[in-house]
Amino acid sequence: MKDIRGYLTEDQVIMLINNADSLRDELLIRLMYYCARRVSEVLKITPHNIIANERIIIFPLEKKKGKVLLRVPVNQETLKKLLYYIKIKKIGPKTRIFKIKRVQVYNIIRRIGKKCGIEKVGEKWIHPHVLRHSFCINWVKKGGSSQEEMRKLQMILGHANIATTMFYLQFSPIEVRSSYDKYIK
């Protein structure tokens, strides 16, 4: 069983965003967290993938059955900053927005994490995928654990099977004991 204690709180994510070295780095963090995307998915998007009036980004995913286009909501602030970035960088409609490699994103997250005093998350060094993982844990902790809400989370994540999404319903031993103590005297 995986240990879910290794995740970032929303305050920690905001700290990473506020300590980004550039708008590009801030957007990478925002998209990996607020859209719950993997690095490879964020690096593939183009302005053509953005439906601004619906606050949707279409992420092209590679699945076993071929390519899938996943429509994911984006918060207003992230969308506004992303559109501004595209404008100032003069990025064409079918040009990738972020022209960097995965390892560079890993190094960016490590550097910003270190700057914020967040070098480890749980027992592992901070890395980009912890942002997606943290989005899911924070979703559940905010009350998104009903069957309906978990189905919505499944759709955001692009999981084929709800059982994969249900992983986020696991709780740490400390949380289980706290609930136990709350209900059992």
N, C-alpha and C positions, 0 to 999 in steps of 0.2 A: 504494500500500500504506500502510495506516495505521501510525502509530508507536505501539507498545504501551508505550514507555518512560514514558508519562504515566499512572501509576497509583499508588495509595496502598498502602504496605505494611500488614500487619495492625497493626503497632505505631502507625503513623500514624492508622489508623482508631480504634484504642483511645484515642489522644490526643484525637481529635475528640470521641469519646463522653465522655471524662472532663472535657472543657472545655465541654460544653454548658451553656447558661445556665439551662435548665429541664428537667424531666422530659420535657415535650413535645418539645423540641429533641433530646434524647438519643434518644427513641423514633423520631423521624424518621430520624436517622442510622442507628440500629440496623436499622430495617425496610428502608431503602434498601440497606444493605450486607448484612446477614445473610439477607435474603430476596431480594436482588438485584432489587429493584423500582425502577421509574421513579417519579418524584414523583407523577404523575397517578394511578398505581395505589395508592400509599400513601394519598393524600388521599381515595380513594373507600371505604376500608374502614369497616365498622361492627362493633360487637360481635357481630352476627349472623354475620359472616364468620369468626369464630374458633371452631375446634374444639379447645378446650383439652386435653382428655384424649388427643388424637392429636398435639398440638403442630403443628397445621396452621392456616394462614390461607388463606382462599379469596379470591383477588383477582379482581374482575370486570375483564376485559380487553375492549377494543374491537378486534375483528379484522375483516378484509374480509368474512368470512362472517357477521358479527354478533357478539353478545356471547358470550364464553367465560369460564367460571369455572375459574381455575387454582389448584389446591391446592399450596401451597408450605410446606415445613417451616420451623419457626422454632425458634431455640435456646431452652433453658429460661429463661435469665435475661431475654431480651427478652420472652418470653411473660409471665413473672411481673410484670415492670414494666408491660407493656401492660395486663394485667388490673387491676393496682393503679391505674393512671391512669384507666381506665374507671370504677372504683369511686369514687375520690375526686372525679372530675368529674361523677359521676352521669349518665353517658352512656347513653341508652336503646338498646335492642337494634338498632333500625334507623336510628339517628342516626349521621352521620359522626363518626368519632373526632377527626379533625383538621379544624377549621373555619377553614382558612387557604387562601390562594391560592398557586399555584405560585411566583410571583415572591417571595413572602415566604420560601418554603423556600430559594430561591436565595440570598436575602440572609442567611438564617440560616447556611447553609453557608459563605458567603464570610466572614461575621463570625467564626465559630468557627475557620475555617481561618486567618484573619489572627491571631487570638489564639494559635494554635498555631505560628505561623511557617510555615504552609503556604498561601501565597497563590497559588502556581502549581503545577500538576501537569503535568509535561512542559512544553510551550510554551503551555499555556492556563491561564486563571484557574481556580481551583477552582470546581466547580459540582456540583450534586446527582448527575448521571448518572455522574460519576467513581466514585461509590461502587459502583454496579452493575458497572461496568467493572472496578474493582479486585477485587470479589468473584470475578469470572471469572478474572482473571489469577492471583490467589492460589490459586484452585482448581487451575489447571493447574500452577502452580509447586510445589504440595504433592503432586504426583503424579497428579492427576486428568486425565491426558491420554490414557489408554487409550480405546479405542472405547466400551467400556461406561460409563466415567466421563463421557466427553463426552456420551453419550446422556442420562445423568442430569442433567448440566448443562443440556442442551437442554430437558429437561422442566421444570427449575426456572425457566429463563428464559422459557419459553413460545414458543420459536422453532418455526416450522412446518418449517423446513428445517435439517438438521444442518450444512449448509455455512455458514450464518450463525454457528452456534456455533463451528465450526472456526476461525473468525477468531482465536480466542484461543490457537491453537497457534502463532501467529507469535511470533518472538523478535527481540529487538533485535540489531543487528550485534555488540555487545559480548558478548552471551550466545552467539551463534553462534561467534565467534572463541574464546571460552573453552572451549567444547565441542570445537572443532577441535583446540586446543592440548592438550586432555586426551587425545585419542585418537590424534593424529598427532604424532609426534616429529620 
